[in-house]
Amino acid sequence: MNRNEAKALAQELTDMGYMLINDENIGIHRPDPESKTKGGLIIPDTAKVKSLVGRVIMRGDAVPGTLELGDAVTFVRYNTAEIKVRRKDGTDIVVHVMHYKDVYIRWK
């Protein structure tokens, strides 16, 4: 997911009425791990390596301006709440909600 896709997803969630209750929280979407290897072997869910990198798609009002929608971030795995959201097209995505201080690295 690139920066523009993340911003479009953020706008879609806002239009659907999703918002963060705590102003210091952010919502991050990370890509799903691959389910097949290059050779065609299927990887079971228990063996998939889940990335700690995602894009900011929601941010509260009290989050500092250094963290913007669409930024790529590395975050803490165990301090997140995973929320499954159904999009307008019927697909589900997982949004990781966490405090903005749980982000280690940010880049554009």
C-alpha positions as CSV (number, residue, x, y, z in Angstrom):
1,M,0.0,0.0,0.0
2,N,1.5,3.3,-1.0
3,R,0.9,6.8,0.6
4,N,-2.0,7.8,-1.7
5,E,-3.8,4.4,-1.2
6,A,-3.6,4.9,2.5
7,K,-5.1,8.4,2.3
8,A,-7.9,7.1,0.1
9,L,-8.6,4.3,2.7
10,A,-8.6,6.9,5.5
11,Q,-11.1,9.0,3.6
12,E,-13.3,5.9,3.0
13,L,-13.3,5.0,6.7
14,T,-14.2,8.6,7.7
15,D,-17.0,8.6,5.2
16,M,-18.3,5.3,6.7
17,G,-18.4,7.0,10.1
18,Y,-15.4,5.3,11.7
19,M,-13.4,7.5,14.1
20,L,-11.0,7.2,17.0
21,I,-12.5,7.9,20.5
22,N,-9.1,8.6,22.1
23,D,-7.5,11.7,20.5
24,E,-4.0,10.3,21.1
25,N,-4.6,7.0,19.1
26,I,-3.8,6.2,15.6
27,G,-5.0,3.5,13.2
28,I,-2.6,1.5,11.1
29,H,-3.2,-0.9,8.3
30,R,-0.5,-3.4,7.5
31,P,-0.5,-5.6,4.4
32,D,-1.5,-9.2,4.7
33,P,1.4,-11.7,4.6
34,E,1.8,-13.8,1.5
35,S,-0.2,-17.0,1.5
36,K,2.0,-18.8,-1.2
37,T,5.7,-19.1,-1.8
38,K,7.3,-18.3,-5.1
39,G,7.3,-22.0,-5.8
40,G,3.6,-22.3,-5.2
41,L,3.5,-23.9,-1.7
42,I,0.7,-22.7,0.5
43,I,1.8,-21.2,3.8
44,P,-0.5,-21.9,6.8
45,D,-1.7,-19.0,8.9
46,T,0.3,-20.1,11.9
47,A,3.6,-20.0,9.9
48,K,3.1,-16.6,8.3
49,V,5.5,-13.9,9.4
50,K,3.5,-10.8,10.3
51,S,5.1,-7.5,9.5
52,L,5.5,-4.7,12.1
53,V,5.3,-2.1,9.3
54,G,2.1,-0.4,8.2
55,R,0.6,2.8,7.0
56,V,-1.3,5.4,9.2
57,I,-4.9,5.5,8.0
58,M,-6.5,7.1,11.1
59,R,-5.2,9.7,13.6
60,G,-6.7,11.4,16.6
61,D,-6.7,15.2,17.0
62,A,-4.0,15.2,19.7
63,V,-1.5,13.3,17.7
64,P,1.6,15.5,16.8
65,G,1.8,16.8,13.3
66,T,4.9,14.8,12.7
67,L,2.7,11.7,12.2
68,E,0.5,12.2,9.1
69,L,-2.0,10.1,7.2
70,G,-0.2,7.8,4.8
71,D,3.1,7.7,6.7
72,A,4.8,4.3,6.9
73,V,5.6,3.3,10.4
74,T,7.2,0.5,12.4
75,F,5.2,-0.2,15.6
76,V,5.0,-2.4,18.8
77,R,3.2,-5.6,18.1
78,Y,1.8,-6.2,21.6
79,N,0.2,-2.8,22.3
80,T,-2.3,-2.9,19.5
81,A,-6.0,-3.6,19.3
82,E,-7.0,-5.4,16.1
83,I,-10.3,-4.3,14.7
84,K,-11.8,-5.9,11.6
85,V,-13.6,-3.4,9.4
86,R,-15.8,-4.2,6.4
87,R,-15.3,-1.8,3.5
88,K,-17.9,-0.6,1.1
89,D,-16.9,-3.2,-1.5
90,G,-17.5,-6.0,1.0
91,T,-13.8,-6.8,1.7
92,D,-12.5,-6.9,5.2
93,I,-9.4,-5.1,6.5
94,V,-7.7,-5.2,9.9
95,V,-7.0,-1.8,11.5
96,H,-4.5,-1.8,14.4
97,V,-5.4,0.9,16.9
98,M,-2.6,2.0,19.3
99,H,-1.2,5.0,21.1
100,Y,0.9,7.2,18.8
101,K,3.9,6.8,21.2
102,D,4.0,3.1,20.3
103,V,5.5,3.9,16.9
104,Y,9.2,3.3,16.7
105,I,10.1,4.7,13.2
106,R,8.2,6.9,10.7
107,W,9.0,7.5,7.1
108,K,7.2,9.0,4.1
